[in-house]
C-alpha cells in the first residue's frame, strides 16, 4: 500500500482530482521520481486496457448469433463483467494518478 500522507504535502494538485485522492498517492521526491511514477501508472493503464479487451472478447464468445448470452453461460458472463468492472476501477485509479504526476511535472518547470 502506498505511503499515506497529507494531501497538503502536494505542492501542485490537478484541479479536477479530489483532495482525498492525494492522501493515497506518494508525493514525488523530485521531477525524476515524478516521471518514474508517471511511467509506471501509464504502463499499468496499458496493461489494464489489454486485460479489458481480452475480457470483452471472452464475453463475446459466450453469446449466441443473436447477441444474447447462452443460458448455461450466464454465470460466466456475470463473472467476466464483474472482473471487467474491477479492472476499469483500477484503470481509473492509475489514470488519475498519472494525471496527478503529469500535472505536478508541468507545474514544477
C-alpha positions in Angstrom: 0.0 0.0 0.0 1.3 3.5 -0.8 2.5 5.7 1.9 -0.3 7.7 3.4 0.4 11.4 3.5 -1.5 14.6 4.0 -2.8 15.9 0.7 -1.3 19.3 1.7 2.1 17.7 1.1 1.5 18.0 -2.6 2.5 21.4 -3.8 0.6 21.3 -7.2 -2.7 19.4 -7.4 -4.7 18.8 -10.5 -7.9 20.9 -10.2 -10.2 18.0 -11.2 -8.8 15.4 -8.9 -10.4 15.1 -5.4 -8.3 16.2 -2.5 -8.7 12.8 -0.8 -7.1 11.1 -3.7 -3.8 12.8 -3.0 -3.8 11.2 0.5 -3.2 7.8 -1.0 -0.7 8.9 -3.6 3.0 9.2 -2.6 4.4 12.7 -3.1 7.3 12.7 -5.7 10.7 13.4 -4.2 11.8 15.3 -7.3 11.0 15.5 -11.1 12.8 12.3 -11.9 10.7 10.5 -9.2 7.6 12.0 -10.6 8.5 10.9 -14.2 9.2 7.4 -12.9 5.9 7.2 -11.1 4.1 8.6 -14.1 5.6 6.0 -16.4 4.6 3.2 -14.0 1.0 4.4 -14.0 0.9 4.8 -17.7 2.2 1.2 -18.1 -0.5 0.0 -15.7 -3.2 1.8 -17.7 -2.0 0.0 -20.9 -1.9 -3.4 -19.1 -5.4 -2.9 -17.7 -6.7 -1.9 -21.2 -5.3 -5.1 -22.6 -7.0 -7.1 -20.0 -10.3 -5.3 -20.6 -10.1 -6.0 -24.3 -9.4 -9.7 -23.6 -12.4 -9.9 -21.3 -14.6 -8.2 -24.0 -13.5 -10.9 -26.4 -14.3 -13.6 -23.9 -17.7 -12.1 -23.2 -18.4 -12.2 -26.9 -17.7 -16.0 -27.1 -20.5 -16.6 -24.5 -23.1 -15.2 -26.9 -25.4 -16.8 -29.5 -25.6 -15.4 -33.0 -28.5 -13.1 -31.9 -26.2 -11.4 -29.3 -27.8 -13.0 -26.3 -25.7 -14.8 -23.7 -26.2 -18.6 -23.8 -28.3 -19.6 -20.9 -25.8 -22.1 -19.5 -23.0 -19.4 -19.6 -24.9 -16.6 -17.7 -22.8 -17.1 -14.6 -19.6 -16.9 -16.5 -20.9 -13.7 -18.2 -21.6 -12.2 -14.8 -18.2 -13.2 -13.5 -16.4 -11.7 -16.5 -18.4 -8.4 -16.3 -17.5 -8.2 -12.5 -13.9 -8.7 -13.4 -14.1 -6.0 -16.1 -15.7 -3.6 -13.6 -12.8 -4.1 -11.2 -10.3 -3.6 -14.0 -12.0 -0.4 -15.0 -11.9 0.9 -11.5 -8.2 0.1 -11.3 -7.5 1.7 -14.6 -9.3 4.8 -13.4 -7.1 4.9 -10.3 -4.0 4.7 -12.4 -5.3 7.3 -14.9 -5.9 9.8 -12.1 -2.5 9.1 -10.6 -0.9 9.6 -13.9 -2.7 12.9 -14.3 -1.6 14.0 -10.8 2.0 13.3 -11.6 1.8 14.8 -15.1 0.3 18.0 -13.6 2.9 18.1 -11.0 5.6 17.8 -13.6 4.1 20.6 -15.7 3.9 22.9 -12.8 7.4 22.0 -11.5 9.2 23.5 -14.5 
